[in-house]
Amino acid sequence: MEQAGLSSVARNRLWPALVVALIGLGLSLGLELIHYRAYAAPAATSFCAVGAKLDCTSVALSRWSVLFGIPVPLWGATGFLALLLAAWQRSRWLLPLAAFATLASVALLVIELASIGAVCLFCEGIHLASVILLILAWRSRHSLDRPLVDRGDLVLIFAPAVGTLVALALFLKPYWGAFSWKGDVPFTQGKTEEGFPWIGAKEPKLTVNEFTDYSCPHCKVVSSHTLRILAEHPNELRVVRRQYPRMICPQGSKAHCQLSRIAYCADEQGKFWQADRWLFEFGTGRHEVDVGAAARGIGIDEQRLRACIERPDIYTKAEEASRFARKKRIMGTPYYIVGDKMLSPERAFQLMNDL
């Protein structure tokens, strides 16, 4: 009877830690939803975007948001799950786990401030939950009466988290592969000998020339799918972006081939692939977009962009791209060339998935 009473007292002392661990778990899952939406619906507004320095989307789109193929919020969720179970079992593992979570939170905060240049409300809520858990674990350390070496506790505390991480590593599709114009490009970039932008492997097993038109709705879908496949094979696959504006590009016509011309000019400012994603998002179904909005969205100098897209050589470049595709008898977009073979999207995806 006395032992049962002591257990009840210990449980009561640990209930705040249980609540905070639940809050941390909920915040981590909420941050994962933000992370997913940042890639799946990049044009959607976020309630967590207060300004340039307080923006969950900027953090979600940074190269730090995925660790070993698993989004950082899901690492956090599994961590809080382990903390929750440790608190429930009154295990002494609660204290070292809370200390590790706090150290990780400090490291992530430093990365936000020093590398990303923005902080996230959800992130800071998670960091705060980690610190509070450490304080609660320390204050309740005398109530943690289950030893570190208890095999039953080890299985109960760590097996769900480890099992979840293994399942995520095996089965989670890299939705972040179709990156947004707002963040960093997560793949190696370069130019072919002919000057066409490529993304992916430095020494590819397969090089795919993807012909698209930014005004084409189907191109938007398949280009995102291509990038998701690339995320699964970043060391084997290279994708070369080839333009096929399906209209002639006469000198001085502002609407004709404008989307391709914006992409070429963004390339001159080092932002081709960000422009590629922005143009698919906002140019689909249109042949003309607001140049100022494009410059702001992509993050390039507006005046340089306006001057560039009117240059005769840029018109010529767009016309030559269109002429080359017609010469190859490419009847529509999207379309693919691998080596000297012309392939439908279905056949190209099969080759890419077989890597």
Secondary structure, 3 states (H helix, E strand, C coil): CHHHHHHHHHHHHHHHHHHHHHHHHHHHHHHHHHHHHHHHCCCCCCCCECCCCEEHHHHHCCCCCEECCEEHHHHHHHHHHHHHHHHHCCECCHHHHHHHHHHHHHHHHHHHHHHHCCECHHHHHHHHHHHHHHHHHHHCHHHCCECCCCHHHHHHHHHHHHHHHHHHHHHCCCHHHCCCCCCCCCCCEEECCCCCEEEECCCCCEEEEEEECCCCHHHHHHHHHHHHHHHHCCCCEEEEEEECCCCCCCCCCCCCCHHHHHHHHHHHCCCHHHHHHHHHHHCCCCCCCCHHHHHHHHCCCHHHHHHHHCCHHHHHHHHHHHHHHHHCCCCCCCEEEECCEEECHHHHHHHHHCC
